[in-house]
Amino acid sequence: MNLFMVHVGFYDSSLGEGIYESHINYFVVAKDPHEAKLKTLKLKEFKNMKMHIDGIKEISSVEGYRVILEKDSSSKVGKILSYDESKNL
């Protein structure tokens, strides 16, 4: 399995009268880009916001470090640092 970043765009009529396109990234585990696309298209938020895919990138290394995925059965979620926590690092 591989890690993919799926860059999506959408228009939100509640922001700037809906004229500006907003973007977010989803990180998806899949065997290939096609499967990553299919998984993204099934996301509830993706459908609800009428998003579209702008690009898909396989993430195989970061700053000289290889990304290796291994199955994890725990429900542990990574810590998210708030604005203040990030600022104070």
A tleap script that builds the chain and sets N, CA, C and O, in Angstrom:
source leaprc.protein.ff14SB
mol = sequence {
  NMET ASN LEU PHE MET VAL HIE VAL GLY PHE
  TYR ASP SER SER LEU GLY GLU GLY ILE TYR
  GLU SER HIE ILE ASN TYR PHE VAL VAL ALA
  LYS ASP PRO HIE GLU ALA LYS LEU LYS THR
  LEU LYS LEU LYS GLU PHE LYS ASN MET LYS
  MET HIE ILE ASP GLY ILE LYS GLU ILE SER
  SER VAL GLU GLY TYR ARG VAL ILE LEU GLU
  LYS ASP SER SER SER LYS VAL GLY LYS ILE
  LEU SER TYR ASP GLU SER LYS ASN CLEU
}
set mol.1.N position { 0.841 -1.188 0.000 }
set mol.1.CA position { 0.000 0.000 0.000 }
set mol.1.C position { 0.883 1.247 0.000 }
set mol.1.O position { 2.010 1.229 0.496 }
set mol.2.N position { 0.358 2.310 -0.557 }
set mol.2.CA position { 1.092 3.561 -0.688 }
set mol.2.C position { 0.280 4.713 -0.100 }
set mol.2.O position { -0.939 4.625 0.046 }
set mol.3.N position { 0.976 5.778 0.230 }
set mol.3.CA position { 0.342 6.977 0.763 }
set mol.3.C position { 0.205 7.999 -0.363 }
set mol.3.O position { 1.165 8.286 -1.077 }
set mol.4.N position { -0.999 8.539 -0.508 }
set mol.4.CA position { -1.263 9.551 -1.522 }
set mol.4.C position { -1.853 10.796 -0.872 }
set mol.4.O position { -2.660 10.715 0.054 }
set mol.5.N position { -1.432 11.941 -1.379 }
set mol.5.CA position { -2.067 13.192 -1.007 }
set mol.5.C position { -2.981 13.561 -2.170 }
set mol.5.O position { -2.537 13.707 -3.308 }
set mol.6.N position { -4.260 13.708 -1.861 }
set mol.6.CA position { -5.227 14.071 -2.886 }
set mol.6.C position { -5.626 15.523 -2.627 }
set mol.6.O position { -6.238 15.847 -1.609 }
set mol.7.N position { -5.264 16.389 -3.576 }
set mol.7.CA position { -5.510 17.829 -3.459 }
set mol.7.C position { -6.862 18.118 -4.110 }
set mol.7.O position { -7.048 17.904 -5.308 }
set mol.8.N position { -7.808 18.610 -3.295 }
set mol.8.CA position { -9.163 18.837 -3.793 }
set mol.8.C position { -9.548 20.305 -3.691 }
set mol.8.O position { -9.051 21.036 -2.835 }
set mol.9.N position { -10.425 20.713 -4.563 }
set mol.9.CA position { -10.932 22.072 -4.565 }
set mol.9.C position { -12.442 22.064 -4.454 }
set mol.9.O position { -13.103 21.075 -4.770 }
set mol.10.N position { -12.976 23.193 -3.996 }
set mol.10.CA position { -14.428 23.324 -3.891 }
set mol.10.C position { -14.801 24.794 -3.753 }
set mol.10.O position { -13.998 25.630 -3.338 }
set mol.11.N position { -16.023 25.074 -4.110 }
set mol.11.CA position { -16.572 26.423 -3.963 }
set mol.11.C position { -17.600 26.384 -2.851 }
set mol.11.O position { -18.438 25.484 -2.801 }
set mol.12.N position { -17.536 27.360 -1.960 }
set mol.12.CA position { -18.453 27.424 -0.825 }
set mol.12.C position { -19.179 28.761 -0.900 }
set mol.12.O position { -18.572 29.816 -0.720 }
set mol.13.N position { -20.474 28.710 -1.165 }
set mol.13.CA position { -21.247 29.939 -1.343 }
set mol.13.C position { -21.308 30.788 -0.085 }
set mol.13.O position { -21.657 31.967 -0.150 }
set mol.14.N position { -20.969 30.198 1.074 }
set mol.14.CA position { -20.984 30.980 2.320 }
set mol.14.C position { -19.708 31.805 2.496 }
set mol.14.O position { -19.609 32.606 3.426 }
set mol.15.N position { -18.733 31.609 1.603 }
set mol.15.CA position { -17.474 32.350 1.671 }
set mol.15.C position { -17.291 33.192 0.417 }
set mol.15.O position { -17.272 32.660 -0.694 }
set mol.16.N position { -17.160 34.479 0.587 }
set mol.16.CA position { -16.868 35.366 -0.546 }
set mol.16.C position { -17.838 35.222 -1.701 }
set mol.16.O position { -17.445 35.301 -2.865 }
set mol.17.N position { -19.095 35.014 -1.382 }
set mol.17.CA position { -20.163 34.860 -2.382 }
set mol.17.C position { -19.939 33.675 -3.314 }
set mol.17.O position { -20.523 33.611 -4.395 }
set mol.18.N position { -19.093 32.739 -2.893 }
set mol.18.CA position { -18.883 31.513 -3.655 }
set mol.18.C position { -18.002 31.646 -4.875 }
set mol.18.O position { -17.905 30.715 -5.675 }
set mol.19.N position { -17.350 32.802 -5.032 }
set mol.19.CA position { -16.530 33.010 -6.223 }
set mol.19.C position { -15.109 32.446 -6.077 }
set mol.19.O position { -14.432 32.191 -7.072 }
set mol.20.N position { -14.668 32.255 -4.830 }
set mol.20.CA position { -13.291 31.797 -4.591 }
set mol.20.C position { -13.258 30.291 -4.381 }
set mol.20.O position { -14.104 29.717 -3.696 }
set mol.21.N position { -12.266 29.678 -4.987 }
set mol.21.CA position { -12.090 28.240 -4.813 }
set mol.21.C position { -11.203 27.984 -3.604 }
set mol.21.O position { -10.113 28.546 -3.492 }
set mol.22.N position { -11.675 27.138 -2.705 }
set mol.22.CA position { -10.894 26.722 -1.539 }
set mol.22.C position { -10.299 25.349 -1.827 }
set mol.22.O position { -10.783 24.621 -2.694 }
set mol.23.N position { -9.235 25.002 -1.086 }
set mol.23.CA position { -8.560 23.722 -1.286 }
set mol.23.C position { -8.231 23.070 0.053 }
set mol.23.O position { -7.972 23.753 1.044 }
set mol.24.N position { -8.246 21.765 0.065 }
set mol.24.CA position { -7.742 20.987 1.194 }
set mol.24.C position { -7.057 19.744 0.620 }
set mol.24.O position { -7.207 19.418 -0.558 }
set mol.25.N position { -6.309 19.065 1.477 }
set mol.25.CA position { -5.642 17.830 1.088 }
set mol.25.C position { -6.164 16.685 1.938 }
set mol.25.O position { -6.317 16.815 3.153 }
set mol.26.N position { -6.431 15.578 1.292 }
set mol.26.CA position { -6.754 14.332 1.989 }
set mol.26.C position { -5.551 13.405 1.829 }
set mol.26.O position { -4.937 13.354 0.763 }
set mol.27.N position { -5.224 12.684 2.877 }
set mol.27.CA position { -4.184 11.664 2.793 }
set mol.27.C position { -4.887 10.319 2.770 }
set mol.27.O position { -5.666 9.989 3.665 }
set mol.28.N position { -4.596 9.547 1.727 }
set mol.28.CA position { -5.310 8.306 1.456 }
set mol.28.C position { -4.303 7.178 1.275 }
set mol.28.O position { -3.275 7.357 0.622 }
set mol.29.N position { -4.593 6.035 1.844 }
set mol.29.CA position { -3.773 4.836 1.647 }
set mol.29.C position { -4.437 3.997 0.569 }
set mol.29.O position { -5.607 3.633 0.683 }
set mol.30.N position { -3.680 3.691 -0.482 }
set mol.30.CA position { -4.224 2.929 -1.607 }
set mol.30.C position { -3.091 2.233 -2.342 }
set mol.30.O position { -1.919 2.545 -2.135 }
set mol.31.N position { -3.450 1.283 -3.205 }
set mol.31.CA position { -2.407 0.554 -3.945 }
set mol.31.C position { -1.873 1.361 -5.120 }
set mol.31.O position { -0.734 1.159 -5.543 }
set mol.32.N position { -2.696 2.288 -5.661 }
set mol.32.CA position { -2.269 3.098 -6.802 }
set mol.32.C position { -3.111 4.373 -6.856 }
set mol.32.O position { -4.085 4.497 -6.114 }
set mol.33.N position { -2.747 5.328 -7.731 }
set mol.33.CA position { -3.497 6.586 -7.803 }
set mol.33.C position { -4.981 6.395 -8.142 }
set mol.33.O position { -5.832 7.131 -7.640 }
set mol.34.N position { -5.285 5.424 -8.978 }
set mol.34.CA position { -6.683 5.178 -9.345 }
set mol.34.C position { -7.510 4.805 -8.115 }
set mol.34.O position { -8.609 5.324 -7.920 }
set mol.35.N position { -6.979 3.908 -7.289 }
set mol.35.CA position { -7.693 3.523 -6.071 }
set mol.35.C position { -7.797 4.704 -5.107 }
set mol.35.O position { -8.817 4.865 -4.436 }
set mol.36.N position { -6.758 5.528 -5.033 }
set mol.36.CA position { -6.800 6.726 -4.172 }
set mol.36.C position { -7.920 7.655 -4.632 }
set mol.36.O position { -8.637 8.227 -3.811 }
set mol.37.N position { -8.067 7.801 -5.941 }
set mol.37.CA position { -9.145 8.630 -6.487 }
set mol.37.C position { -10.504 8.062 -6.094 }
set mol.37.O position { -11.369 8.795 -5.615 }
set mol.38.N position { -10.695 6.767 -6.295 }
set mol.38.CA position { -11.980 6.144 -5.969 }
set mol.38.C position { -12.324 6.287 -4.494 }
set mol.38.O position { -13.477 6.546 -4.149 }
set mol.39.N position { -11.331 6.119 -3.617 }
set mol.39.CA position { -11.566 6.266 -2.177 }
set mol.39.C position { -11.955 7.701 -1.839 }
set mol.39.O position { -12.836 7.933 -1.011 }
set mol.40.N position { -11.304 8.650 -2.474 }
set mol.40.CA position { -11.598 10.059 -2.218 }
set mol.40.C position { -13.010 10.406 -2.675 }
set mol.40.O position { -13.732 11.111 -1.971 }
set mol.41.N position { -13.406 9.922 -3.837 }
set mol.41.CA position { -14.735 10.206 -4.362 }
set mol.41.C position { -15.847 9.693 -3.452 }
set mol.41.O position { -16.970 10.194 -3.505 }
set mol.42.N position { -15.546 8.704 -2.622 }
set mol.42.CA position { -16.545 8.123 -1.716 }
set mol.42.C position { -16.658 8.860 -0.383 }
set mol.42.O position { -17.582 8.595 0.386 }
set mol.43.N position { -15.735 9.782 -0.094 }
set mol.43.CA position { -15.764 10.488 1.186 }
set mol.43.C position { -17.023 11.347 1.296 }
set mol.43.O position { -17.379 12.069 0.365 }
set mol.44.N position { -17.687 11.259 2.444 }
set mol.44.CA position { -18.930 12.002 2.675 }
set mol.44.C position { -18.732 13.504 2.482 }
set mol.44.O position { -19.530 14.152 1.805 }
set mol.45.N position { -17.681 14.056 3.071 }
set mol.45.CA position { -17.394 15.487 2.963 }
set mol.45.C position { -17.146 15.886 1.504 }
set mol.45.O position { -17.584 16.947 1.059 }
set mol.46.N position { -16.448 15.035 0.777 }
set mol.46.CA position { -16.157 15.293 -0.634 }
set mol.46.C position { -17.459 15.442 -1.420 }
set mol.46.O position { -17.618 16.368 -2.215 }
set mol.47.N position { -18.385 14.515 -1.182 }
set mol.47.CA position { -19.676 14.556 -1.884 }
set mol.47.C position { -20.508 15.754 -1.436 }
set mol.47.O position { -21.068 16.473 -2.263 }
set mol.48.N position { -20.586 15.966 -0.117 }
set mol.48.CA position { -21.436 17.038 0.423 }
set mol.48.C position { -21.006 18.419 -0.061 }
set mol.48.O position { -21.853 19.280 -0.302 }
set mol.49.N position { -19.707 18.637 -0.206 }
set mol.49.CA position { -19.196 19.946 -0.618 }
set mol.49.C position { -19.008 20.046 -2.135 }
set mol.49.O position { -18.500 21.049 -2.638 }
set mol.50.N position { -19.423 18.998 -2.861 }
set mol.50.CA position { -19.299 18.971 -4.330 }
set mol.50.C position { -17.869 19.299 -4.757 }
set mol.50.O position { -17.633 20.127 -5.636 }
set mol.51.N position { -16.926 18.621 -4.103 }
set mol.51.CA position { -15.512 18.847 -4.370 }
set mol.51.C position { -15.098 18.207 -5.694 }
set mol.51.O position { -15.809 17.372 -6.253 }
set mol.52.N position { -13.943 18.618 -6.171 }
set mol.52.CA position { -13.330 18.010 -7.341 }
set mol.52.C position { -11.848 17.787 -7.035 }
set mol.52.O position { -11.267 18.476 -6.197 }
set mol.53.N position { -11.261 16.841 -7.709 }
set mol.53.CA position { -9.840 16.523 -7.497 }
set mol.53.C position { -8.994 17.372 -8.437 }
set mol.53.O position { -9.190 17.355 -9.652 }
set mol.54.N position { -8.045 18.120 -7.859 }
set mol.54.CA position { -7.115 18.936 -8.644 }
set mol.54.C position { -5.810 18.203 -8.920 }
set mol.54.O position { -5.125 18.509 -9.896 }
set mol.55.N position { -5.460 17.245 -8.080 }
set mol.55.CA position { -4.223 16.506 -8.288 }
set mol.55.C position { -4.041 15.422 -7.252 }
set mol.55.O position { -4.625 15.472 -6.169 }
set mol.56.N position { -3.224 14.442 -7.594 }
set mol.56.CA position { -2.918 13.337 -6.687 }
set mol.56.C position { -1.407 13.153 -6.701 }
set mol.56.O position { -0.795 13.064 -7.765 }
set mol.57.N position { -0.807 13.095 -5.513 }
set mol.57.CA position { 0.640 12.894 -5.408 }
set mol.57.C position { 0.921 11.703 -4.500 }
set mol.57.O position { 0.395 11.619 -3.391 }
set mol.58.N position { 1.746 10.792 -4.977 }
set mol.58.CA position { 2.197 9.696 -4.120 }
set mol.58.C position { 3.293 10.238 -3.213 }
set mol.58.O position { 4.230 10.883 -3.684 }
set mol.59.N position { 3.179 9.980 -1.924 }
set mol.59.CA position { 4.165 10.423 -0.937 }
set mol.59.C position { 5.019 9.202 -0.589 }
set mol.59.O position { 4.620 8.366 0.222 }
set mol.60.N position { 6.196 9.110 -1.209 }
set mol.60.CA position { 7.061 7.953 -0.968 }
set mol.60.C position { 8.282 8.315 -0.136 }
set mol.60.O position { 8.914 7.445 0.463 }
set mol.61.N position { 8.614 9.611 -0.102 }
set mol.61.CA position { 9.717 10.051 0.749 }
set mol.61.C position { 9.504 11.516 1.117 }
set mol.61.O position { 8.863 12.275 0.390 }
set mol.62.N position { 10.062 11.890 2.274 }
set mol.62.CA position { 9.972 13.263 2.769 }
set mol.62.C position { 11.334 13.640 3.333 }
set mol.62.O position { 11.832 12.990 4.253 }
set mol.63.N position { 11.932 14.686 2.786 }
set mol.63.CA position { 13.223 15.202 3.250 }
set mol.63.C position { 14.272 14.104 3.409 }
set mol.63.O position { 15.010 14.071 4.394 }
set mol.64.N position { 14.324 13.219 2.437 }
set mol.64.CA position { 15.326 12.157 2.455 }
set mol.64.C position { 14.961 10.938 3.289 }
set mol.64.O position { 15.774 10.026 3.441 }
set mol.65.N position { 13.749 10.911 3.830 }
set mol.65.CA position { 13.292 9.753 4.608 }
set mol.65.C position { 12.196 9.031 3.826 }
set mol.65.O position { 11.246 9.652 3.350 }
set mol.66.N position { 12.340 7.721 3.703 }
set mol.66.CA position { 11.362 6.911 3.002 }
set mol.66.C position { 10.125 6.724 3.880 }
set mol.66.O position { 10.241 6.475 5.079 }
set mol.67.N position { 8.965 6.845 3.288 }
set mol.67.CA position { 7.709 6.632 3.995 }
set mol.67.C position { 7.345 5.158 3.873 }
set mol.67.O position { 7.213 4.627 2.770 }
set mol.68.N position { 7.185 4.508 5.020 }
set mol.68.CA position { 6.821 3.090 5.047 }
set mol.68.C position { 5.519 2.963 5.829 }
set mol.68.O position { 5.428 3.411 6.972 }
set mol.69.N position { 4.526 2.357 5.216 }
set mol.69.CA position { 3.244 2.143 5.879 }
set mol.69.C position { 3.184 0.729 6.417 }
set mol.69.O position { 3.562 -0.227 5.740 }
set mol.70.N position { 2.706 0.610 7.636 }
set mol.70.CA position { 2.479 -0.723 8.187 }
set mol.70.C position { 1.128 -0.735 8.873 }
set mol.70.O position { 0.721 0.257 9.476 }
set mol.71.N position { 0.438 -1.848 8.782 }
set mol.71.CA position { -0.901 -2.006 9.353 }
set mol.71.C position { -0.849 -1.768 10.847 }
set mol.71.O position { 0.047 -2.268 11.528 }
set mol.72.N position { -1.808 -1.002 11.365 }
set mol.72.CA position { -1.883 -0.678 12.789 }
set mol.72.C position { -3.323 -0.873 13.239 }
set mol.72.O position { -4.228 -0.203 12.742 }
set mol.73.N position { -3.534 -1.772 14.164 }
set mol.73.CA position { -4.901 -2.068 14.614 }
set mol.73.C position { -5.331 -1.188 15.792 }
set mol.73.O position { -6.479 -1.272 16.230 }
set mol.74.N position { -4.438 -0.353 16.307 }
set mol.74.CA position { -4.828 0.516 17.425 }
set mol.74.C position { -5.680 1.672 16.914 }
set mol.74.O position { -5.677 1.989 15.724 }
set mol.75.N position { -6.393 2.283 17.819 }
set mol.75.CA position { -7.228 3.428 17.436 }
set mol.75.C position { -6.559 4.743 17.841 }
set mol.75.O position { -7.214 5.781 17.930 }
set mol.76.N position { -5.258 4.688 18.082 }
set mol.76.CA position { -4.507 5.874 18.493 }
set mol.76.C position { -4.476 6.895 17.361 }
set mol.76.O position { -4.164 6.571 16.215 }
set mol.77.N position { -4.806 8.129 17.711 }
set mol.77.CA position { -4.813 9.219 16.735 }
set mol.77.C position { -3.680 10.169 17.079 }
set mol.77.O position { -3.434 10.442 18.253 }
set mol.78.N position { -2.994 10.671 16.075 }
set mol.78.CA position { -1.898 11.603 16.305 }
set mol.78.C position { -2.377 12.886 16.971 }
set mol.78.O position { -3.508 13.326 16.762 }
set mol.79.N position { -1.507 13.473 17.769 }
set mol.79.CA position { -1.841 14.701 18.483 }
set mol.79.C position { -1.875 15.878 17.520 }
set mol.79.O position { -1.019 16.012 16.645 }
set mol.80.N position { -2.874 16.723 17.695 }
set mol.80.CA position { -2.989 17.956 16.923 }
set mol.80.C position { -2.651 19.105 17.852 }
set mol.80.O position { -3.256 19.253 18.914 }
set mol.81.N position { -1.690 19.913 17.454 }
set mol.81.CA position { -1.306 21.075 18.256 }
set mol.81.C position { -2.136 22.281 17.838 }
set mol.81.O position { -2.288 22.559 16.648 }
set mol.82.N position { -2.667 22.988 18.817 }
set mol.82.CA position { -3.448 24.191 18.551 }
set mol.82.C position { -2.550 25.315 18.056 }
set mol.82.O position { -1.328 25.172 18.019 }
set mol.83.N position { -3.146 26.411 17.683 }
set mol.83.CA position { -2.398 27.594 17.243 }
set mol.83.C position { -1.399 28.005 18.328 }
set mol.83.O position { -0.213 28.182 18.048 }
set mol.84.N position { -1.881 28.156 19.571 }
set mol.84.CA position { -1.005 28.576 20.662 }
set mol.84.C position { 0.082 27.549 20.955 }
set mol.84.O position { 1.234 27.912 21.191 }
set mol.85.N position { -0.283 26.263 20.941 }
set mol.85.CA position { 0.722 25.223 21.197 }
set mol.85.C position { 1.798 25.245 20.115 }
set mol.85.O position { 2.984 25.116 20.417 }
set mol.86.N position { 1.394 25.404 18.878 }
set mol.86.CA position { 2.354 25.459 17.773 }
set mol.86.C position { 3.246 26.677 17.882 }
set mol.86.O position { 4.455 26.594 17.665 }
set mol.87.N position { 2.652 27.803 18.216 }
set mol.87.CA position { 3.386 29.064 18.323 }
set mol.87.C position { 4.432 28.990 19.422 }
set mol.87.O position { 5.506 29.580 19.300 }
set mol.88.N position { 4.128 28.269 20.498 }
set mol.88.CA position { 5.007 28.224 21.663 }
set mol.88.C position { 6.071 27.128 21.602 }
set mol.88.O position { 6.807 26.934 22.569 }
set mol.89.N position { 6.160 26.424 20.507 }
set mol.89.CA position { 7.192 25.380 20.394 }
set mol.89.C position { 8.579 25.992 20.336 }
set mol.89.O position { 9.570 25.267 20.241 }
savepdb mol mol.pdb
quit
